[in-house]
Amino acid sequence: MHLRQSNLKKLIQRELDVLIIGGGINGAVSAAALSRKGAKVGLIDAGDFAGKTSSNSSNLAWGGIKYLENHEYLLVNKLCKSRNHLMRSYPSTVQEIRFLTTLQRGFRFPAWFVFIGTLVYWFMGRFFTKAPTFLTSKQIKASEPAINIANAQGGFEYSDAYLHDNDARFVFNFLRTAMDNNAYVANYVLATNCVRQGSSWLVEAKDNITGKTFTIRSKAIINACGPYVDELNHKVQQTTQHQHVFSKGIHLIVNKLTKVDKVLAFFASDGRLFFVIPMGQKTCIGTTDEKVDEPDCTVTSADREFILNNVNVLLDLDTPLTAEDIISERCGVRPLAVKDSNGNPDWVALSRKHAIDTNTDDKYLSIFGGKLTDCLNVGEEICEIIENLGIALPHRSSIWYGESDNKVKAEFEHRADLMDLDTLTPAYSSEKLSTRLWRRYDMHALQILDEIQRDPSQAEQLLENAEYIRAELHYAAKREMITKLEDFLRRRSKIEMVLRKQDIVNTKGIKEACEILFAEQADAKLKEYCDSQ
């Protein structure tokens, strides 16, 4: 809480070069890139960071194989290149995973033809991943017995990438990088109005926690509000070439359904892509792809029925899944950038490519669309535009992304080995403790080792079945701007995705976790979480 209060004071006291409104993936990479290159940057979000679209994805960083069907070869080529760059830059986080795809009889293309598409995809991906392989129905069943091959014509395996942790954690780490480079970042701050005055913007803002209002002064504004970009533009009377249309997507989390840690890919009953995605000891199933008119949406009984019906047909389960098997749900909209002013684009042909509209006179940027795979390009493009607006970036050539170099990692691993850290890994954990800490915290994981050496109890699992040790809670309290308990349980971690809320509330250690995160406000924050839906 001290970090947030400190940043709020700095936002009020100092004129910024750039104020970013919105803390999803587009805003996060903009803040990380600009701050590293020397701009005075601020970022605010009306809720928590990655609170909407950026915390409701499928956790995949893929090159867009499905866009081949619409002949968007340049886009696929660009996304494959971006995916490879992301994998090289974050080898502990963005990792290769195999997609085991089953095609049903009667599908619009024969399996051999679609397999040729995977070879083209592999070629466009510069052979960076393992080669695709064609599979008969019997080979599919041998690889993964859970797949129902009664109506299968065959299939194939190919590779793409996924986030080993959750998407919101990946987004926050860009914001943590920005703060390390002196950006002033605060969650739960709403921009109520923006007025151009001379050569600056005056942004009226409201602290959604305390209700206090204040003004932020900045030379330029980046509207990175994700699905709410159009809403803010309308409020501040900014006209843009692009607008958003929305595709609703949901996922359901259940106990692990499969033997192999591969993404099982199908086409659902209505022809849309359908995934069964490994998530440690859990499985994520979905998604829907439904056009909606508003960015705010919820999971309906029809959504659940659609996913459960499809998974029960596509998998050969001992017991069909029902709503009682659902541990948690993810629901959000994909904001899709369109130029069509009449609001009737070709829905099927829409892709997730991003667009940046710039009002040069007002120094106001709007970021539309986009996907996590292409996030590093967004950061670089934003820097180029900001520099062209006359705002100096004194460290223009600085690299703002990527894991620390191997020397830092080797030092962490050496110290962890000397401490016998991995012997403390719980039996139910899906990976070694040292692996997990490095992926989550990079070079800051050394601070966690310091705390464990100072006090061995810091290495104890605090929350049962949650794969979090006490030292991580202390680190989060100091450096991760946990304002509400949900911020930690749902976005800085994925605890709320893999445990039912009632189980979390009753978990041994939850009260101590609240005391570490919120000190004297612990009881109030726990009650706030229990009372929320």
N, C-alpha and C positions, 0 to 999 in steps of 0.2 A: 504493500500500500504506500510505503514511503516513496518508492520509485515513481508511481503515478503522480503523487502530489508534487514532487520535485519537477517533473516534466510539465505539469500544468502551469506552475509558476514561470518556467522558462518560456512557455508558449505565449504567455501574456506580456512578459517583460521585453522580449526581443523581436525585432522585425526579421522575418524569414525571407529567404530567397524563394522558397517554394513551400506551399502548404498542400499536402495531399489529403484529400477527404475520401476515406475508405481504406480499410485495413485487410482486404482480401489479397489474393496473390498478385494482382496488378498493382495495387498500392504498395504492397510489401516490397516487391522488387524495385519499384520506382524509388522508394525511400532508401533501400540498401545501396542502389547504384549511385544516386545523386549525393548522398552523404559521404560515401567513400571517395567520391571525386571532388569533394570540397565545398559543395553547396550547403547553405544553412537551411535545414529541412525540418519541417514539422509534419506530423500525421495524426489525424483524429478519426475515430470511428464511433458511430452512434451506439453500437453495441460492443461486443467483444471482437477481437481480431479473428478473421476467418469465420465469422459467425453465421454466414449464409452459404452461398454457393461453394466457397472454398473449403467448407468442412462437410460437404455432402456429396463428394465425388466417389468414384469407384476405386480410388487410390491407385489408378493406373496412369502411367506416363507413356502413352503409346503414340506411334507415328501416324495413326489415322488410316489403317488399312481399309476401313469401310468406304473411305472417300474415293478409292480406286473405281468403285462401281459408277460413280458420277464423273469419272475421267478428270478428277482434280489432281493431275499428276504433279504439277508444280507445288501444290499445297502438301501432298504426301511427301514429296522429296524434301521440302523444307522441314516438315515435322519430324521425319526420320533423322535428318541432320541434327535437329534440336534435341531429339531424344538421346542420340548418341553423345552429344555434348553434355547433356545433363547427367548421363551415366558416368562419363569420365570425371565430371566435376564433383559428383557426390557418390562415390563407389560404395559407401557404407549404407546409403539411404535409397538410392535409385538403382535397382538391380534387375537383371534379366530374369524373366519368368517365362515358362512355356505355356502356350495356349493349346489345349487339346480340344479341337473343334469337331463336332459331330453334325453332319448334314442329314436331314430326314428325306425319305423318298418323297418325290413330288416338289422338292425345292426348285426354285426358279432357274437354277443352274446345276449341271451335274457336278459331282464332287471333284472329278479330275480337272474340270475347267476352273473351279475355284482354287484348287491347289496350284494351278499355273499362276494365279494371282498372287499367291503367297511367295512364289519364286520371284516374281516381279518386285514384290514388296521387299524381299530380302536383298535383291539387287539394289533397289533404291536406298536401302539402309546401309549400303557400302559393305555388306557381308559382316557387319559388326557383331551380329548375334549368331547363334547356332543355326544351321541350315534347316529349312522345313522338311518334314517327312510325310509321305502319304500313308494312310492307314486304312485297312479294311475294317469292316464292322467287328470281326473277331479280334483284330489287333487292338481296337479301341477298348473292347471289353476286357481284354487281358491286361491292358495298361491301367484301367480304372473300372473295377467291377461295379461301381455305383451307377454307371451310365446304362440307361435302358437302350439297347440296340434293336429292339423288336421292329422298329420302323426306320432304322438307319440305313443309308446307302453307302456310308463310308465317311471318311474325314481326313484330318491331317493335324500335325503339330507345327507350330511356328513360334517364334519368340517375340516378345515385346518387353516392356519394363513396368515395374510397379514400385510403390513406396513401401518400404519395410515397416515404417511407422505410419501414423495417420497423416492425412493431407494438411490438417490444421496445424499440426506440429511443424511440418515442413514450412508452411507460410510464416509461422511465428519466428522461426530461426532467421529468416530474412530481416524481420523487424528487430530481433535481438542484435543482429549485425549492424543495422542502422543505428540503434542506440549506442552500440560500442563506438560508432563513428560520429557521435555527438548529435544525432537526430533527436528531436523532442517528440516523443510518441505517447499518446494517451488513448485508452479505450473509454467507452461510455461517454463520449463527448459529441453532441449533436450540433452540426452547423445549421443554424436557424435562418441565416441570411448572409449573402455576400454582396458587398457594394464596392464598385470601382471608384476610388477617390484619388485623382491625380495619377501618380505612377504606381500606386499600391492598391491592393485589395484590403478592405476591412471586413473581416469575417466575424459575425456575431455567433457566439457559441454558448451552449448550455451544458453544464455538467449534469448528466443524467443520474448521477448518484446523489449529489447534494442539492441539485436544483439551482445552483448559482450560475449566473451568466457573466460572460466576459467577452473581450474582443481580441482577435488575433490579426496582426498586420503581416501581409506577405506581398512580395512583388508578383508572384505567379501562383495560380491554383491548378492542381491536377484533380479532376473529378474521376476518382477510381471507385465509385460506389457500386460497382458490379451491376446487379439487376436494377438498382435505383439511380443509375446515371441519368436517365431521362427525367426522373422526378426532380433531381437537383437542378438540372439544366433549365427546366421549366420554371423553377422557383427563382432562379437568378437571371432569367430571360436570356439564355444563351441558345442560339440557333445552330444546329449541327447537320451535317450531311447524313449521318447514320442515326439509327434508332435501334431499340431492342425489341425482339419478340422472344417469347419464353417457352422453353420445353421443360416440363416437370419430370423429374427423375426420382425414384425412390429405391432404396435397398432395405432388405430385412437381414438381421443378424441372427443366426441360429447356432446350435452346437455343431461341431465339425461333422460334415457329411461324407467326406471323401478320404481315400487312402493316400493319394498323391498330393503334393503341394504344387499343383498346376491350376491355372484358370481353365475351367471347363466352359467352353463357348458353344452356344446353340443359337438357333433362330426360333423365337417364341411362336406361339400359335398365330399371331398376327403379322409375322415376318420380321419383327424387330429383333435386334441383338439381345441375347439373354446370357448372363454370366453367373457362374458359381465360383466365387473367388475365395481362396484360402486366407484366413486371418488368424494364424497361430492355432489355437485350440477351438476356434470358431470358424464359421463359414458365412460369407456375405453373398446374398442372392439378389438378383435384379438385372436390369433396371427397366422402369417404364420410360417411355419417350412420348409424352402427351402435351400437345399444345395447350397452353393456358394464357389467360389475358393479363394476369396480375403476378407480381413477383412473390407474393406471400401465398403459401400453399401448405396443405397438410396431407398426411397419409389417410386415404379413405378406405372403407371396407372393401370397395371394388378394387383398389390398388392391391391390397393384401390378397384378395381372392385371385387376382390375375397372376401374381408371382407364385403363390402357393400351388395353384392349379398347374402352372407350367412346370415347376420344379418336380412335382409329383408325377407328371407324365414323362419328363426327360430323364429323371433318375429312377433307378430301380432300388427303392428304399424298403427296408423291412417293415417300417410303419410310415404311412403317409404323414407329411408335415401338416400341422394345423396351426391356427392362430396362437394356441397355447405354447407352441415351441418358439415363438418369437421372443428373443432376448431384448432387442432394441431395434429402432428404425432410423433410417436416414432419409431426409426429404428435402429437396431443394430444386431450384430452377436453373437451367442452363441459359444464360443470357446470350442470344444469338444476334450478331450485328447484321443489319440489313440497310440498304439504301432506298428500298422501295417506299416511296412516300405514301402510296395508297394503302400500305399495311397488308398487302396480299402477296408476299413472296412465295416462291416454290418451296413449300415446307420440307419436302423430302430431300431437296438438294442442298439445304442449309448445312454449313459446316461451322466449326468452332474457331475459325480464323478471327484474329483481332483487327481492330481498326482504331486509329488515334486521330481525332478531329481537333484542329488547333485554331483558336481565334487569336491571331498574331497581335492585333492591336490591344486586346485586353490581357494577353498572356494567360490564356485559359485553355486547358487541355481536357479532353474527354476521352477515356479509354473504353472502347466497346468490345464485347465478346472476349475471345481468348480462351486458352486452356493451359493447364499447368505445364504441359510438355514444352510450350513455347515461351515460358516465363523469362528466360534469360535474354531472349531477343527483345521482349517488351522493355526490360530495364535499359538495354543499350539504346533502343529507339527513343525512349523518353529523354535520356541524356543528350542525344543529338538535337532533339527539338528544343529543349531548354537552353542549350548553348546557342542555338540559332536565334533565340529570343533575346539574346544579349546578356544572359546571366552567366557569369564566369564560373567555370569548373576548373580550378587551379591544378587539380590532380587528374586530368582527363584520362590518362593512360592507366590509372590504377585498376587492378582487378578486384571486383567487389563480391565475387561469388566463389563457391567451391570449398571443399574440406581443407583443413590445414595439411601441410606437407607431411611426407612420410617420417621425417625426423621427429616431428611433434608426436605423431601417432606412436612411433617406436618408443619414445620416452614414456608415454602413457602406458603402453603395454608392458614395458620393463618394470615400471613401478607397481603396476597391478600384479605382475607375476611375483615380485618380491614380497608382496603383501598376501599372496595366496588368495587373491580376491575371488577368483572363480569357484573356489571351494564353498563359497557362500551362496552360490546360485541355487534357488529353490528347485526341488525335483520337478515341479509342474511347469517350470520355465521353458520356453521354446528356444532359448539361446543362452550363451554364457553372459554373466553379469558384465564383464569387461566389454564385450561386443556391444551390448545394449547401451552402456553409458557413453561409449565413444560415439555411437551413431546419434544419440540424442543431443549430446552436449559438445562434441568436437573437443577443441583444446580446453574448454571450460570444464571438461571431465576431470582435469588435473585438480581443480578446486575441490571436487567431490572426494578425490583420493586424500587430499589434505585433511578434510573433515573426518574421514574414516580413521586416518592415522592418529588424529587428535583424540577421537572418541570412537572406539570400535562399535559401540551401539548404533552409530550412524549407518552401519551396513546392514542393519536388521530390516527385514520386510515389514513395512508398517501396515499395509493394507493386504489382507489375505487374497490370494489369486489375482492380484492387480499388478504384480511385477514392478513395484516401486519401493525403494528403500528410503529410510528416514532422511538420509542426506539429500536425496533428490527433493524432498518436500522443503527443506531449509533453503536449498538453492532456488527453487521456484518462488518461495516467499520473497526472496531478495531481488531476483532478477527477471521474473516472468510476468509481472504485473497481473497477479491473480486478484481480481476485484470481486468476483462471485465464485462460489464453490464450483458451479457448473463450468467456469472457465478452465479450471484444472481438470475436472473429471471428464469433460467432453472434448476439449480442444488442445490443451497442452499435453494431455494424455488421451488414451482411448478407453479408459476404464469404463465410462458410461456406455460404450458400445459393446463391451464384452461381458458386462454384469448387469443384471436387472437392478433398477433403481432401489427396490426394496432391499435387495441383498447388499447394496452399497451402504444404505442407511444403517443396516444392522451389522455391517462388517466391523470386526474388532480393529480398532485403530483409527476409525473415522473421526472420532472426537479429537484425538491427539493431532491428527492431520489438520483439522480446522484450527486448533490452537497454534500450530506452527504457522499456518498460512495467514491467520487473521488476528492472532493474539487475543485482546480483550473482546473483540467482536465475534469470537468463534461460535458461541451459542446462537447468536442472531443470524449469522451466515448459514449455519446448518439448518436452522428453522426456515430461512428463506428458500433454501434448496428443497427441503421436504415439502414445502407448501406450493412449490412451482409445479407446473404440469410436465 
